Amino acid sequence: MAKEPTQKAKLSLKALELTLTKDVTNDYYLMPKLQKCLDMADLAREVAAMSTRQEDEDEIKRIGNLLMKRMVWYLSSGYSLSTVLGYFRPTVNGVLLEPELATAPSRDRIKLGISYSMSQDMRQALAEAELDVEIQKATSGPQLYSVVSAQDALHPDAATRGQGVPVSAGEACIIKGKNLKVGGTDEKIGVTLTRQDGSSKETVFFPVSRLYPNTPTQVGFVMPASASEGSVWSVTLCTQIGSNGAKLLQAPRTVAMPDYFVVGEVSENPGGSGGSGDGNIEENPLE
């Protein structure tokens, strides 16, 4: 059997300066400082190292993957699941007219998903985790707040009403932030996406010519059509344009968004809109 870890969990937080409240100069919002995105191989290696029976790492991984696949099958078959992590159950959203109920509903008329509620073990682990906070003052360079669907960029209040549109493969997405405009002469200038789940670490690079809109508060790109639902991505922006938007710097600046975004999920927007607050982008982006 595996030994219980004796070391308490440690959750590092980042305090980022809230620049949208002009009348308050010392307010911050908190975000977790994300560590590596672990997969089943990482977990199996950890369990094998903690085991008192010298279980094989590959066998633990095999069984772990089998368990996860059965969980996927049962959830997609209408079962709910209670685990150490928490309670999972299938969900469906959509409104249909009575004549449409005579046959199986069209998939473009409904949205299937999974809801999650923390278990007592999970709540206790978070309650007992050691916290530390790293203060990050607002800088004059690019600040990446979030990645949202183009529809949510046009209608920023939709997500707060539960009507947000998820980031989707093959669709336009918008990076929201401050001092974002991308430009310059260096070959690294552009936006880079890197997949964080799994082991592929797939990267997608967008040069300036494939970014639209490209403004100080919003930079747009089209999410690759091959991006799978549920895949986790980081985003990095590289630009030579200074904070005043008019002068090219001698060397490009590269900044990573402090949080990941997930294909198929409505993005949260911590710290405010990251722009003028009107949520406007130009129509028909990235054609």
N, C-alpha and C positions, 0 to 999 in steps of 0.2 A: 504494500500500500504506500501511498505518497504521504510524506510528512507535511504538516501544515506549516506555512511560512511563519517564521517568528518575527520578521521585520514588518513594521507597520507600513501601510501604503503611504506614499507621499504624493500629493497633488500640487503641482506648481501652477500658479496663476499669473497671468500678465495683466497689469493695470494699465490700460491705455487711456490717454488724455482725451476727454470728450470735447471736441473742438466745435461742436454745433451749438452749444449753449454759450452765447456771446456774453451774457450777463454774469456768468459764473466762471471763474478762472482756475479753480482747483478741484474740479469734479472728474472722475474716472469711471470707466466701465471695465468689468473683469471678464477675462476669457481664459479657459484652460490653456496651458502651454503644452501643446500636443507633442507626444513622444512618437516613436516609431509605430506604424500601423502593423500590428502583429497578425500572422496567419496561423493556420493549424500546425505547420512545421515548427514555428517558434514555440507554441504552447506545448507541443509534444516533447520538444527538447527540454523545456523547463520541468515538465512533469517527470520525465525520465531521470533528470538530475536530482530531483527531490525524492525519488522512489527508494524504498527500502528493500525492494525485491528485484532490483536491477532489470526492470521491464525494458524491452526494446523500444527505442525511440520511433522507429518506422512502424512498429505494430500499434503503438499508442496513436500515432498519426492516422493510421488506417482505420482504427476503431472510432477515433474522434470524427473523421470524415463520414463514416457510415452513420454515426449518430446524427450528425448535422443533416445528412441527406434524408434520413427518415423523418426528422423534424420538418424539413421542407415539404416532404410528401404529405404528412399528416396535416400540417397547417393549410396546404392547398386543397385538402380534402374536407375541410370544415371542422377539424378538431382544434381545440385549444390546448396549450401546453403550459405546464408549470415546472420551472427549472430553478436552479440556484440563482440564475441571473434574474428571473422574474417570470411574469405571466405574459404569454403571447396568444393572440387570437386573430383570426382573419377578419377583415373589414371590407365593406363595399360602399361606395358613394355613387349616386346617380339617381335621376328621376326619369321614370318611363311612363308613357301613356298606356292605358289598359290594352289596346290592340297589340302593343309590342310584347305583351306578356304571354302571348300564345306560343312563342318559340323562345329559345335561349337568347338572352339579350345580346345585342351587338357590343363588342368590346370597346368600340369608340364612344359608347353611350354610358359606360360605367367605369369606375376606377377601383380596382381591387388592391388591397394592401394588407399590412400586418400592423396591429397595435401592440405596444409593449408597455408594461407596468413594472416598476422595480420591485424586486422581492425584498423581504425583510433583511436578508443577508446583504443584498446590494446596498440598501439604505444604511445599514449598520457600518458596512465597510467605508462608505463615503463619510459617515458621521465621525468615524474614528481616524480617518486619513489625516496625516499631518499636512498642513497648508503652509505654503510660502508664496509671497507675492513679489513680483519683479515689476517695478514701476518703469513704464516706457513713456517718456515725454513725447509729445507731438513734434515731428521733425519737419524741416522745410522740403524734404524730398517726397517721393510718391508714398501714399498711404492707401493700401488696398483693404477695403472694408468687407466686401462680400461679392459673390457671384450669384446673379439672379437670372431668371428667364427674361427675355425681352419684354414679354407681357407684363411681368411684375415691375420692370423698370418703368414702363409706361403708367402702371397703376400701382404705386407703392403701397397703398393702403389695403390692397386686396388680401395679402397674406395675413394681416392682422385680423381680417374678418373671416379667415378660414377659407378664402377663395383664391389663394395663390396658385400660380401655374408652376409646376416643377421644371427644373433644368432638364432638358431632354436631348437625346442624341439626334443629331442632324438639324437642330434648331438653334436660333440665335440666342446668345447669352450676353450678359452685360456685367463687366467688372465695375463696381461702384466704389468710389473713393475720392481722393484729393490729390492734386498735382500728378495726375495719371498720364497726361498726353504723351504718346509714344512717338519718338522721332530721333533722327541722328544718322550718322554715317557708319557706325560700327556694325559689323555683321551680326552681332548678338542682339541688336535692337529688335524688340518684339515681345511677344507673350509666349510663355512656355507652360504647357500643362504636363504634369507627371502623375501617372497612376500610382497610388499608394497601397492599394490592396493587392494581394497576390504577390508573385515574385517577378512579374514581367518588367515592372518599372517602365512601362511604355511612355514615351514622350511625344508630344505634338507641339510643333513650333509654328507660330503665326507671325510672319513679318508684318511690317507696317501696312503693306498693300492689302493685307487680308483683315485689317482691323477697322470696324465701322459700327458705331461712331467712334471717333478718336478725339476725345475732349479732356480737359483737366479733371472732370468728375465722372466720366463714363467712357469705357473702352469696350467695344463689342467684338465678338468672334462667333463662329458657328461650331458648336460642339460636334466632334466627329461622329458620323452616322454609325460607326462601328463600336462606339462606347456603350458598354452593356449597362442595363438597368442595375442600380445598386453599386456601380463602381465608384471608387473614392479617388478624388483628384486634388492635387495641390496646384497652385498657379503662381507663376513668377513673372514679373514685368521688368523689362530693361529699357531704359530711355536715356537719351542725352539731353533732353529738353529741361531747362532749369525751372524752378518754381514760378518764375515770372512768366513762363510760357513763351518767351521771345528769344532767349539766348541759349545757344548750344554750349553745354559744358565740355571741358577738355576730355573727360573720361565718362563713360556711361555709368549710370547707377542701376543696380539690380536689387529689387525688393520682392520678397515673398509674402503672400497673404498669410496671416497668422493662423488661419483655420483652413480645413479642407472643405470641399463641397462634394455632394453626392448626386450622381445622375439619377433622376426619378424622384427627387425630393424638392420640396419648396425651400429655398434658401432663407435662413434667418438673416437679419441685417443688423448686427450689433453696432451700437454706437451711433445710430441715426442713419440718415439717407446718404451721407457722404457727398452730397451735392447741394444744389440750391434749394432742394426740398420740393420742387415741382414735379420731379420724376419724369421729365420730358426727354424722349429720344426721338430721333428722326424716324419716320416710317420706312418700312421695307429695308431693314438693315442687312448688310452682308449678302446681297444678291450677287 
